[in-house]
Amino acid sequence: MSKHIKIFDTTLRDGEQSPGCSMNIKEKIQMAKQLERMKVDIIEAGFAISSPGDFKSVRAVAETVKESVVASLARAGKEDIDRAWEAVSVAEQPRIHTFIATSPIHMKYKLNMTPDQVVEQAAEMVKYAKKYCSDVEFSAEDATRSDLEFLARIFTEVIKAGATTINIPDTVGYTVPDEFYDFLIKLQELCPALDNVDISVHCHNDLGLAVANSLAAIKAGAVQVETTINGIGERAGNAAMEELVMALKTRNDVLKADTGIVTTEIMRASKLLSSITGVKVQPNKAIVGENAFAHEAGIHQHGVLQHKSTYEIMTPESIGLTTSNMVLGKHSGKHALRNKAKELGFDLTEEALERAFVRFKELADKKKQIYDGDIEALLSKEALQVPKAYQMKSFVINSGNSITSTAVVAVTKDGKTIEKVARGDGPIDAAFQAIGKIVGKKLRLEDYQLHSVTEGMDALGDALVKISSNGKTYAGRGLSTDVIEASIHAYINAVNKMIYEENKTNGV
């Protein structure tokens, strides 16, 4: 009999705290819908008190999600808990997730509190949260570097106060699997009250052991695991949901546990997150890396052709990859594109589909064959579209190895054309400088990446740009068979996101 493991996904909270992975409200809702489609048990939508924007996004997710529990993080303080409840109170299934540090180093240097004060504060705030919400999770920050007897004491008190889930985080990724297993077994012996609540773990990946530690915790009695898509998060990230879920599914014979996750949605979730953040997974990433089901060595190819199980321990179909040979080209109609969008997991409005179809036809005139990767790239761009304050009209580049690159870029804004000229260190830099002049702001280029979506000389170029302004970073994406055009589209898309966020903040 397999034990059911709840998946608590914190992509929208801990994951977003990863440098360069911030998301706007529209993007968070899109990601939350995908998590709900995967049947994630609990979605941690954010840290409501951290900023007005985070509060709005937590509340928006709480209003949108119907099937999953929606949680907000809150420090063990009344103001945090009030704000968290205000954000999640509109959810069908709300949860308040409150925490306080319990390790000697944190209590002494960060909290400046005695152990007795920490216990008193934790119990009081869980009781305070309980007056709002029946579902209260308590986390002991830096638990794996905390004293076991002290943890047993604080957990006993917060459970008496009404906590229904106790989270035991490896906050700095310090523990190793056998040690964590022993730690949890001993803790349960010291704290019998843990038998009456859900035991959860939240493992960080600083030593590359987050998933292994999470599996050890399940063996020791944990029934909830906190994860993120693609393993994103603070520092080296968190336990990757896709790795944990597929480990439990593939080795159920040994681990005797499983989740309710719809695994065929895993690849879609991974690609959606990469599209939103501009952060791609490395090719050799377990489960979702582009090489995870690729075979180049002749011996491997021969084995797989004879029988897939020779080198594949799970099927690509089980995570949502498709082996369909349907080819879309310039003679395909909108109906075919709509079917392909549904097959790939996109839920587009007719307006977004119309825009995607126009771009698809333009691409089909330039390419002999359209791949699923091309279609996903086009549809991702439309699914995450923000209002277009600026739209590219035209560009002219003058570049060579004996002259300074010059770009003339024309855009439209409010029906008017704005054109600027700029020089730069290469054609891309010149084009970006011209756009900066048009916007009239000091924009800093934080990152620029250019990838080929598929193979071939006529491959679609996928440009990813990150710009920063006033301490905030915005990611933009552009697609074209012309890499300069793709780069300009990406930069303008990032600028439009910046304006969209600024207007939201100012209530425009």
FENUR-V309248 format. One record per residue. PHI is phi in radians with two decimals (999 if undefined). PSI is psi in degrees with one decimal (NA if undefined). OMEGA is omega in radians with two decimals (999 if undefined). Layout:
BEGIN
phi->PHI psi->PSI omega->OMEGA
phi->PHI psi->PSI omega->OMEGA
END
This chain:
BEGIN
phi->999 psi->121.3 omega->-3.13
phi->-1.40 psi->137.8 omega->3.06
phi->-1.39 psi->136.1 omega->3.12
phi->-1.45 psi->128.2 omega->3.11
phi->-1.89 psi->123.6 omega->3.08
phi->-1.35 psi->137.5 omega->3.06
phi->-1.79 psi->117.5 omega->3.08
phi->-1.80 psi->108.1 omega->-3.08
phi->-1.69 psi->126.3 omega->-3.11
phi->-2.04 psi->29.1 omega->3.08
phi->-0.99 psi->-39.9 omega->-3.07
phi->-1.37 psi->-12.1 omega->3.13
phi->-2.00 psi->-75.6 omega->3.14
phi->-1.14 psi->-40.1 omega->3.14
phi->-1.06 psi->-42.0 omega->-3.12
phi->-1.20 psi->-20.0 omega->3.11
phi->-1.30 psi->-8.8 omega->3.07
phi->-1.16 psi->132.7 omega->-3.13
phi->-0.90 psi->128.4 omega->3.10
phi->1.48 psi->5.6 omega->-3.06
phi->-1.97 psi->21.1 omega->-3.14
phi->-1.18 psi->151.6 omega->-3.11
phi->-2.32 psi->147.6 omega->3.03
phi->-1.51 psi->175.9 omega->-3.04
phi->-1.05 psi->-43.3 omega->-3.11
phi->-1.08 psi->-40.8 omega->3.14
phi->-1.20 psi->-38.8 omega->3.11
phi->-1.13 psi->-39.4 omega->3.12
phi->-1.13 psi->-42.1 omega->3.12
phi->-1.05 psi->-43.2 omega->-3.14
phi->-1.20 psi->-39.9 omega->3.13
phi->-1.10 psi->-39.8 omega->3.10
phi->-1.07 psi->-39.0 omega->3.12
phi->-1.19 psi->-40.4 omega->3.10
phi->-1.09 psi->-39.6 omega->3.10
phi->-1.15 psi->-39.1 omega->3.11
phi->-1.08 psi->-31.6 omega->3.12
phi->-1.37 psi->-7.6 omega->-3.10
phi->1.18 psi->41.0 omega->2.99
phi->-1.11 psi->136.1 omega->-3.07
phi->-1.23 psi->-47.7 omega->-3.11
phi->-2.30 psi->130.6 omega->3.07
phi->-1.93 psi->116.1 omega->3.05
phi->-1.50 psi->108.0 omega->-2.95
phi->-1.42 psi->-15.7 omega->3.14
phi->2.73 psi->-169.8 omega->-3.12
phi->-2.05 psi->89.3 omega->-2.86
phi->-0.94 psi->-37.3 omega->-3.05
phi->-1.44 psi->-9.5 omega->-3.01
phi->-1.15 psi->-30.0 omega->3.11
phi->-2.91 psi->158.1 omega->3.06
phi->-1.02 psi->-37.4 omega->3.13
phi->-1.14 psi->-40.6 omega->3.13
phi->-1.17 psi->-38.6 omega->3.09
phi->-1.04 psi->-47.0 omega->-3.12
phi->-1.08 psi->-40.3 omega->-3.11
phi->-1.23 psi->-39.0 omega->3.09
phi->-1.07 psi->-45.2 omega->-3.13
phi->-1.14 psi->-39.2 omega->3.13
phi->-1.12 psi->-41.5 omega->3.09
phi->-1.15 psi->-41.5 omega->3.14
phi->-1.07 psi->-35.7 omega->3.12
phi->-1.29 psi->-27.8 omega->-3.04
phi->-1.52 psi->-45.4 omega->-3.04
phi->-1.34 psi->133.0 omega->-3.11
phi->-2.03 psi->-31.8 omega->-3.00
phi->-1.61 psi->-30.5 omega->-3.09
phi->-1.71 psi->154.9 omega->2.96
phi->-1.19 psi->139.5 omega->3.09
phi->-2.01 psi->124.7 omega->-3.08
phi->-2.06 psi->153.1 omega->2.97
phi->-2.20 psi->138.5 omega->3.09
phi->-1.35 psi->148.3 omega->3.11
phi->-2.67 psi->133.6 omega->2.99
phi->-1.15 psi->164.1 omega->-3.11
phi->-1.36 psi->71.1 omega->3.14
phi->-2.62 psi->148.4 omega->-3.05
phi->-1.06 psi->-42.3 omega->-3.10
phi->-1.09 psi->-43.1 omega->3.10
phi->-1.08 psi->-46.0 omega->-3.08
phi->-1.17 psi->-40.1 omega->3.07
phi->-1.01 psi->-46.2 omega->-3.10
phi->-1.18 psi->-40.4 omega->3.12
phi->-1.07 psi->-44.5 omega->-3.13
phi->-1.16 psi->-39.4 omega->3.11
phi->-1.02 psi->-35.3 omega->-3.10
phi->-1.35 psi->-42.3 omega->-3.03
phi->-1.69 psi->-3.5 omega->-3.07
phi->-1.06 psi->-23.0 omega->-3.13
phi->-1.47 psi->-4.7 omega->-3.11
phi->-1.29 psi->152.2 omega->3.05
phi->-1.12 psi->-37.8 omega->-3.13
phi->-2.34 psi->87.2 omega->-3.08
phi->-1.48 psi->152.8 omega->3.03
phi->-2.45 psi->138.5 omega->2.98
phi->-1.79 psi->127.3 omega->-3.12
phi->-1.99 psi->103.1 omega->-3.08
phi->-1.92 psi->152.4 omega->-3.05
phi->-2.57 psi->159.2 omega->2.98
phi->-2.66 psi->148.9 omega->-3.13
phi->-1.29 psi->144.9 omega->-3.07
phi->-2.22 psi->-6.2 omega->-3.14
phi->-1.38 psi->150.0 omega->3.13
phi->-0.94 psi->-41.9 omega->-3.09
phi->-1.16 psi->-37.2 omega->3.13
phi->-1.29 psi->-43.4 omega->-3.12
phi->-1.10 psi->-37.9 omega->-3.09
phi->-1.35 psi->-49.9 omega->-2.98
phi->-1.65 psi->-26.8 omega->-3.11
phi->-1.73 psi->-47.2 omega->-3.07
phi->-1.56 psi->-26.5 omega->-3.03
phi->0.95 psi->45.3 omega->-3.11
phi->-2.25 psi->152.0 omega->3.04
phi->-1.43 psi->159.9 omega->3.08
phi->-0.96 psi->-40.6 omega->3.13
phi->-1.07 psi->-41.2 omega->3.13
phi->-1.13 psi->-38.7 omega->3.14
phi->-1.12 psi->-44.9 omega->3.12
phi->-1.07 psi->-46.0 omega->-3.13
phi->-1.08 psi->-44.5 omega->-3.14
phi->-1.11 psi->-44.5 omega->-3.11
phi->-1.08 psi->-48.8 omega->-3.10
phi->-1.13 psi->-41.1 omega->-3.13
phi->-1.11 psi->-40.9 omega->-3.08
phi->-1.34 psi->-31.3 omega->3.03
phi->-1.13 psi->-42.6 omega->3.09
phi->-1.08 psi->-38.4 omega->3.13
phi->-1.15 psi->-42.8 omega->3.13
phi->-1.15 psi->-33.4 omega->-3.08
phi->-1.13 psi->-25.5 omega->3.13
phi->-1.20 psi->-22.6 omega->3.10
phi->-1.57 psi->-40.8 omega->-2.82
phi->-2.50 psi->134.6 omega->3.13
phi->-1.32 psi->-24.1 omega->-3.10
phi->-1.76 psi->100.9 omega->-3.11
phi->-2.16 psi->124.6 omega->3.07
phi->-1.83 psi->136.4 omega->3.08
phi->-2.05 psi->131.6 omega->3.11
phi->-2.04 psi->137.1 omega->3.05
phi->-1.74 psi->96.6 omega->-3.09
phi->-1.05 psi->137.2 omega->-3.12
phi->1.09 psi->38.9 omega->-3.07
phi->-1.04 psi->-38.8 omega->-3.04
phi->-1.24 psi->-11.2 omega->3.03
phi->-1.91 psi->19.9 omega->3.13
phi->-1.76 psi->159.3 omega->3.07
phi->-1.26 psi->130.9 omega->-3.06
phi->-1.06 psi->-43.9 omega->-3.12
phi->-1.16 psi->-34.9 omega->3.07
phi->-1.18 psi->-41.4 omega->3.09
phi->-1.05 psi->-44.2 omega->3.13
phi->-1.03 psi->-39.8 omega->3.14
phi->-1.15 psi->-49.0 omega->-3.08
phi->-1.20 psi->-36.8 omega->3.12
phi->-1.16 psi->-39.2 omega->3.10
phi->-1.02 psi->-42.0 omega->-3.09
phi->-1.26 psi->-41.5 omega->-3.11
phi->-1.27 psi->-28.8 omega->3.06
phi->-1.20 psi->-40.1 omega->3.04
phi->-1.05 psi->-34.6 omega->-3.11
phi->-1.35 psi->-11.8 omega->3.05
phi->2.15 psi->4.1 omega->3.12
phi->-1.10 psi->135.9 omega->-3.12
phi->-1.85 psi->-19.2 omega->3.06
phi->-2.31 psi->133.4 omega->3.08
phi->-1.97 psi->118.8 omega->-3.12
phi->-1.76 psi->132.0 omega->-3.10
phi->-2.06 psi->91.1 omega->-3.02
phi->-1.50 psi->144.3 omega->2.90
phi->-1.70 psi->75.5 omega->-2.90
phi->-1.02 psi->-35.4 omega->-3.09
phi->-1.93 psi->15.3 omega->3.08
phi->1.07 psi->40.0 omega->-2.98
phi->-1.60 psi->-31.8 omega->-3.01
phi->-1.43 psi->167.6 omega->3.06
phi->-2.14 psi->159.7 omega->-2.93
phi->-0.94 psi->-52.2 omega->-3.11
phi->-1.08 psi->-39.2 omega->3.12
phi->-1.12 psi->-43.4 omega->-3.12
phi->-1.15 psi->-41.6 omega->3.10
phi->-1.01 psi->-50.6 omega->3.14
phi->-1.08 psi->-39.6 omega->3.13
phi->-1.02 psi->-46.4 omega->-3.10
phi->-1.25 psi->-37.5 omega->3.10
phi->-1.10 psi->-47.0 omega->-3.14
phi->-1.11 psi->-40.0 omega->-3.14
phi->-1.07 psi->-40.9 omega->3.13
phi->-1.19 psi->-31.6 omega->3.07
phi->-1.18 psi->-38.0 omega->-3.11
phi->-1.38 psi->-22.4 omega->-3.07
phi->-2.25 psi->81.9 omega->-3.13
phi->-1.01 psi->-23.5 omega->-3.13
phi->-1.08 psi->-21.0 omega->3.13
phi->-1.13 psi->-18.3 omega->3.10
phi->-1.15 psi->-18.7 omega->-3.03
phi->-1.77 psi->3.7 omega->-3.12
phi->-2.32 psi->170.1 omega->3.02
phi->-1.39 psi->128.3 omega->3.05
phi->-1.62 psi->127.2 omega->-3.11
phi->-2.12 psi->155.1 omega->3.03
phi->-2.32 psi->152.1 omega->-3.12
phi->-2.40 psi->99.8 omega->-3.00
phi->-1.86 psi->130.6 omega->3.06
phi->-1.64 psi->161.7 omega->-2.90
phi->-1.89 psi->26.6 omega->-3.06
phi->-1.01 psi->-32.4 omega->3.09
phi->-1.88 psi->13.4 omega->3.13
phi->1.27 psi->22.4 omega->-3.03
phi->-2.06 psi->13.6 omega->-3.03
phi->-1.03 psi->-47.4 omega->-3.13
phi->-1.22 psi->-42.1 omega->3.12
phi->-1.07 psi->-42.1 omega->3.10
phi->-1.15 psi->-37.3 omega->3.11
phi->-1.13 psi->-39.9 omega->3.10
phi->-1.15 psi->-38.6 omega->3.09
phi->-1.11 psi->-37.7 omega->3.13
phi->-1.15 psi->-39.4 omega->3.10
phi->-1.07 psi->-42.8 omega->3.11
phi->-1.07 psi->-31.9 omega->-3.12
phi->-1.49 psi->-3.1 omega->3.06
phi->2.14 psi->-2.8 omega->3.11
phi->-1.15 psi->141.1 omega->3.12
phi->-2.09 psi->0.8 omega->3.05
phi->-2.38 psi->136.7 omega->3.09
phi->-2.21 psi->133.4 omega->-3.12
phi->-1.70 psi->126.5 omega->-2.98
phi->-2.43 psi->174.2 omega->2.97
phi->-2.41 psi->155.0 omega->3.03
phi->-1.17 psi->136.1 omega->-3.12
phi->1.08 psi->6.7 omega->3.11
phi->1.25 psi->19.1 omega->-3.10
phi->-1.23 psi->159.5 omega->3.13
phi->2.70 psi->-175.6 omega->-3.12
phi->-0.93 psi->141.2 omega->3.08
phi->0.94 psi->-113.5 omega->-3.12
phi->-1.52 psi->3.6 omega->3.04
phi->1.66 psi->-169.6 omega->-3.06
phi->-2.02 psi->178.0 omega->2.99
phi->-1.06 psi->127.9 omega->-3.11
phi->-1.35 psi->124.6 omega->-3.10
phi->-0.99 psi->-45.7 omega->-3.07
phi->-1.08 psi->-35.7 omega->-3.13
phi->-1.26 psi->-44.4 omega->-3.14
phi->-1.11 psi->-47.9 omega->-3.08
phi->-1.09 psi->-44.4 omega->-3.11
phi->-1.30 psi->-27.9 omega->3.04
phi->-1.12 psi->-44.7 omega->3.12
phi->-1.14 psi->-38.9 omega->-3.11
phi->-1.25 psi->-44.2 omega->-3.06
phi->-1.30 psi->-37.5 omega->-3.12
phi->-1.94 psi->40.1 omega->3.09
phi->-1.05 psi->-26.4 omega->-3.14
phi->-1.10 psi->-29.1 omega->-3.12
phi->-1.77 psi->-43.6 omega->-3.01
phi->-1.45 psi->-21.8 omega->3.06
phi->0.95 psi->37.6 omega->3.12
phi->-2.61 psi->154.9 omega->3.14
phi->-2.66 psi->169.9 omega->3.13
phi->-2.12 psi->173.9 omega->3.07
phi->-1.69 psi->12.8 omega->-3.08
phi->-1.18 psi->135.3 omega->3.04
phi->-1.38 psi->97.8 omega->-2.98
phi->-1.19 psi->-22.8 omega->3.13
phi->-1.21 psi->-8.0 omega->3.09
phi->-1.69 psi->0.6 omega->-3.05
phi->-1.10 psi->-48.6 omega->-3.08
phi->-1.12 psi->-39.9 omega->3.11
phi->-1.04 psi->-44.4 omega->-3.13
phi->-1.12 psi->-42.9 omega->-3.14
phi->-1.08 psi->-46.0 omega->-3.12
phi->-1.22 psi->-36.0 omega->3.11
phi->-1.10 psi->-44.6 omega->3.14
phi->-1.11 psi->-42.7 omega->3.10
phi->-1.09 psi->-38.1 omega->3.12
phi->-1.15 psi->-39.8 omega->-3.12
phi->-1.22 psi->-47.3 omega->-3.02
phi->-1.54 psi->-20.5 omega->-3.04
phi->1.36 psi->8.5 omega->3.14
phi->-1.83 psi->110.9 omega->-3.13
phi->-1.51 psi->152.1 omega->3.05
phi->-1.42 psi->151.0 omega->3.13
phi->-1.18 psi->149.7 omega->-3.05
phi->-0.98 psi->-33.7 omega->-3.10
phi->-1.62 psi->16.5 omega->3.11
phi->-1.10 psi->133.1 omega->3.11
phi->-1.00 psi->140.4 omega->3.06
phi->1.28 psi->-56.1 omega->-2.98
phi->-1.91 psi->-2.7 omega->3.09
phi->-1.17 psi->150.3 omega->-3.07
phi->-1.13 psi->-18.9 omega->3.11
phi->-1.68 psi->-0.2 omega->-3.04
phi->-1.04 psi->-31.4 omega->3.11
phi->-2.14 psi->27.6 omega->3.13
phi->-1.81 psi->146.1 omega->-3.13
phi->-2.36 psi->121.2 omega->-3.14
phi->-1.98 psi->-37.6 omega->-3.13
phi->-1.07 psi->137.2 omega->-3.09
phi->-1.02 psi->-40.3 omega->-3.14
phi->-1.11 psi->-43.3 omega->3.13
phi->-1.13 psi->-44.2 omega->-3.14
phi->-1.03 psi->-44.6 omega->-3.14
phi->-1.08 psi->-44.9 omega->-3.13
phi->-1.08 psi->-45.7 omega->-3.11
phi->-1.14 psi->-37.7 omega->3.11
phi->-1.12 psi->-33.9 omega->3.11
phi->-1.30 psi->-44.6 omega->3.12
phi->-2.85 psi->122.2 omega->-3.03
phi->-1.00 psi->-33.0 omega->-3.07
phi->-1.18 psi->-8.5 omega->3.11
phi->-1.10 psi->-34.0 omega->-3.12
phi->-2.35 psi->2.3 omega->3.11
phi->-2.13 psi->119.0 omega->-3.11
phi->-1.56 psi->-7.0 omega->3.04
phi->-2.57 psi->160.8 omega->-3.11
phi->-1.58 psi->147.8 omega->3.06
phi->-1.07 psi->-31.0 omega->3.12
phi->-1.11 psi->-28.3 omega->-3.07
phi->-1.19 psi->-18.9 omega->3.10
phi->-1.91 psi->4.9 omega->3.04
phi->1.83 psi->4.2 omega->3.02
phi->-1.30 psi->149.8 omega->-3.11
phi->-2.02 psi->144.9 omega->3.08
phi->-1.83 psi->14.1 omega->-3.13
phi->-1.06 psi->139.4 omega->3.11
phi->-1.77 psi->10.6 omega->3.13
phi->-1.08 psi->126.7 omega->-3.12
phi->-1.94 psi->125.6 omega->3.07
phi->-1.68 psi->136.0 omega->-3.14
phi->-2.48 psi->-167.6 omega->-3.03
phi->-1.19 psi->-15.3 omega->3.12
phi->-1.62 psi->-1.5 omega->-3.14
phi->-1.34 psi->151.2 omega->3.13
phi->-1.80 psi->-180.0 omega->-3.11
phi->-1.12 psi->-32.8 omega->-3.14
phi->-1.07 psi->-42.0 omega->3.13
phi->-1.12 psi->-39.2 omega->3.13
phi->-1.16 psi->-39.6 omega->3.12
phi->-1.09 psi->-43.5 omega->3.12
phi->-1.11 psi->-40.8 omega->3.12
phi->-1.15 psi->-38.4 omega->3.11
phi->-1.06 psi->-44.0 omega->3.12
phi->-1.13 psi->-40.0 omega->3.13
phi->-1.07 psi->-36.1 omega->-3.12
phi->-1.52 psi->-0.8 omega->3.03
phi->1.62 psi->16.2 omega->-3.12
phi->-1.66 psi->138.8 omega->3.10
phi->-2.05 psi->88.7 omega->-3.03
phi->-1.78 psi->147.9 omega->2.99
phi->-1.26 psi->164.4 omega->3.12
phi->-1.08 psi->-36.6 omega->3.13
phi->-1.12 psi->-43.8 omega->3.13
phi->-1.17 psi->-38.3 omega->3.11
phi->-1.12 psi->-39.0 omega->3.12
phi->-1.07 psi->-44.4 omega->3.12
phi->-1.11 psi->-42.3 omega->-3.14
phi->-1.12 psi->-36.3 omega->-3.13
phi->-1.16 psi->-39.5 omega->3.09
phi->-1.07 psi->-45.9 omega->3.14
phi->-1.17 psi->-35.4 omega->3.11
phi->-1.10 psi->-44.0 omega->3.13
phi->-1.11 psi->-40.2 omega->3.10
phi->-1.07 psi->-42.1 omega->3.13
phi->-1.18 psi->-40.8 omega->-3.11
phi->-1.09 psi->-29.1 omega->3.09
phi->-1.27 psi->-18.2 omega->-3.10
phi->-1.78 psi->-21.2 omega->-3.06
phi->-2.06 psi->145.0 omega->3.10
phi->-1.31 psi->-34.4 omega->-3.10
phi->-2.39 psi->135.2 omega->3.10
phi->-1.80 psi->125.3 omega->-3.13
phi->-1.72 psi->165.4 omega->3.08
phi->-1.01 psi->-36.5 omega->3.12
phi->-1.07 psi->-39.1 omega->3.08
phi->-1.08 psi->-46.4 omega->-3.11
phi->-1.12 psi->-44.7 omega->3.13
phi->-1.05 psi->-40.3 omega->3.13
phi->-1.10 psi->-44.4 omega->3.12
phi->-1.12 psi->-45.3 omega->-3.08
phi->-1.23 psi->-36.6 omega->3.10
phi->-1.05 psi->-42.0 omega->-3.13
phi->-1.08 psi->-41.3 omega->-3.12
phi->-1.30 psi->-36.4 omega->-3.11
phi->-1.14 psi->-27.7 omega->-3.07
phi->-1.91 psi->22.0 omega->-3.05
phi->-1.17 psi->139.3 omega->3.01
phi->-1.95 psi->162.9 omega->3.13
phi->-0.94 psi->137.7 omega->-3.06
phi->-1.61 psi->91.9 omega->3.06
phi->-1.13 psi->-40.4 omega->3.11
phi->-2.11 psi->139.4 omega->3.03
phi->-2.28 psi->134.6 omega->-3.13
phi->-1.20 psi->134.9 omega->3.08
phi->-1.82 psi->-49.2 omega->3.14
phi->-2.83 psi->163.7 omega->3.02
phi->-2.63 psi->149.0 omega->3.07
phi->-2.31 psi->127.9 omega->-3.11
phi->-2.02 psi->133.0 omega->3.04
phi->-2.09 psi->111.6 omega->-3.01
phi->-2.56 psi->153.7 omega->3.11
phi->-3.10 psi->173.7 omega->-3.09
phi->-1.47 psi->-2.0 omega->3.13
phi->-2.12 psi->6.8 omega->3.12
phi->-2.34 psi->161.1 omega->3.05
phi->-1.40 psi->129.3 omega->-3.11
phi->-1.12 psi->136.8 omega->3.12
phi->-2.25 psi->140.1 omega->3.12
phi->-2.23 psi->136.0 omega->2.98
phi->-1.99 psi->114.3 omega->-3.09
phi->-2.07 psi->130.9 omega->3.09
phi->-2.06 psi->133.0 omega->3.10
phi->-2.27 psi->164.8 omega->3.04
phi->-1.97 psi->141.2 omega->3.07
phi->-2.52 psi->124.1 omega->-3.12
phi->0.93 psi->38.7 omega->3.09
phi->1.41 psi->-1.7 omega->3.14
phi->-1.90 psi->147.5 omega->3.13
phi->-1.64 psi->132.5 omega->3.08
phi->-2.12 psi->129.4 omega->-3.10
phi->-2.26 psi->134.2 omega->3.12
phi->-2.38 psi->153.5 omega->3.11
phi->-2.05 psi->140.5 omega->3.10
phi->-2.64 psi->154.4 omega->3.03
phi->-1.85 psi->156.5 omega->3.14
phi->-2.82 psi->176.6 omega->3.13
phi->-1.51 psi->77.0 omega->-3.07
phi->1.83 psi->163.3 omega->-3.06
phi->-1.13 psi->-36.9 omega->-3.13
phi->-1.17 psi->-47.6 omega->-3.14
phi->-1.06 psi->-41.6 omega->3.13
phi->-1.07 psi->-43.2 omega->3.13
phi->-1.11 psi->-42.3 omega->3.13
phi->-1.13 psi->-38.4 omega->3.12
phi->-1.11 psi->-38.9 omega->3.13
phi->-1.12 psi->-40.9 omega->3.12
phi->-1.14 psi->-38.7 omega->3.09
phi->-1.03 psi->-40.4 omega->3.09
phi->-1.12 psi->-39.9 omega->-3.13
phi->-1.10 psi->-44.8 omega->-3.11
phi->-1.22 psi->-31.4 omega->3.13
phi->1.33 psi->28.1 omega->3.13
phi->-2.29 psi->154.1 omega->3.06
phi->-1.43 psi->103.7 omega->-3.11
phi->-1.90 psi->136.2 omega->3.14
phi->-1.85 psi->127.3 omega->3.09
phi->-1.42 psi->112.6 omega->-3.10
phi->-1.58 psi->-32.7 omega->-3.10
phi->-2.78 psi->147.2 omega->3.10
phi->-2.53 psi->124.3 omega->3.14
phi->-2.31 psi->146.1 omega->3.11
phi->-2.33 psi->124.6 omega->-3.11
phi->-2.28 psi->156.0 omega->3.00
phi->-1.63 psi->124.3 omega->-3.11
phi->-1.17 psi->-41.9 omega->3.12
phi->-2.37 psi->-176.0 omega->-3.10
phi->-1.52 psi->169.8 omega->3.05
phi->1.81 psi->156.8 omega->-3.12
phi->-1.16 psi->-25.3 omega->3.14
phi->-1.73 psi->24.1 omega->-3.10
phi->-1.10 psi->151.1 omega->3.09
phi->-1.32 psi->125.4 omega->3.09
phi->-1.46 psi->131.4 omega->-3.11
phi->-1.99 psi->105.4 omega->-3.12
phi->-1.72 psi->133.9 omega->3.10
phi->-2.11 psi->125.2 omega->-3.08
phi->-2.21 psi->139.5 omega->3.01
phi->-2.18 psi->125.6 omega->3.09
phi->-2.12 psi->157.7 omega->3.09
phi->-2.28 psi->147.7 omega->3.11
phi->-2.64 psi->128.9 omega->3.14
phi->0.95 psi->38.6 omega->3.05
phi->1.44 psi->0.4 omega->3.13
phi->-1.97 psi->146.9 omega->-3.10
phi->-1.94 psi->140.8 omega->-3.13
phi->-2.29 psi->134.9 omega->-3.14
phi->-1.82 psi->140.4 omega->3.10
phi->-2.32 psi->153.6 omega->-3.10
phi->-2.30 psi->141.1 omega->3.10
phi->-2.40 psi->144.7 omega->-3.08
phi->-2.27 psi->130.9 omega->3.07
phi->-3.00 psi->155.3 omega->3.02
phi->-1.28 psi->-15.2 omega->3.04
phi->-1.69 psi->114.9 omega->-3.01
phi->-1.17 psi->-29.7 omega->3.10
phi->-1.21 psi->-43.0 omega->3.10
phi->-1.09 psi->-42.3 omega->3.11
phi->-1.04 psi->-40.7 omega->-3.12
phi->-1.17 psi->-40.7 omega->3.11
phi->-1.14 psi->-43.6 omega->3.09
phi->-1.04 psi->-41.5 omega->-3.12
phi->-1.11 psi->-43.8 omega->-3.12
phi->-1.14 psi->-43.9 omega->3.12
phi->-1.14 psi->-37.4 omega->3.10
phi->-1.08 psi->-40.7 omega->3.10
phi->-1.13 psi->-40.4 omega->3.11
phi->-1.10 psi->-43.2 omega->3.13
phi->-1.10 psi->-36.5 omega->3.08
phi->-1.13 psi->-40.1 omega->3.13
phi->-1.07 psi->-46.9 omega->-3.13
phi->-1.13 psi->-40.7 omega->3.11
phi->-1.03 psi->-45.3 omega->-3.13
phi->-1.16 psi->-42.1 omega->3.14
phi->-1.11 psi->-40.9 omega->3.11
phi->-1.13 psi->-39.1 omega->3.10
phi->-1.09 psi->-44.6 omega->-3.13
phi->-1.09 psi->-38.3 omega->-3.11
phi->-1.52 psi->0.9 omega->3.10
phi->1.32 psi->21.5 omega->-3.13
phi->-1.42 psi->NA omega->999
END
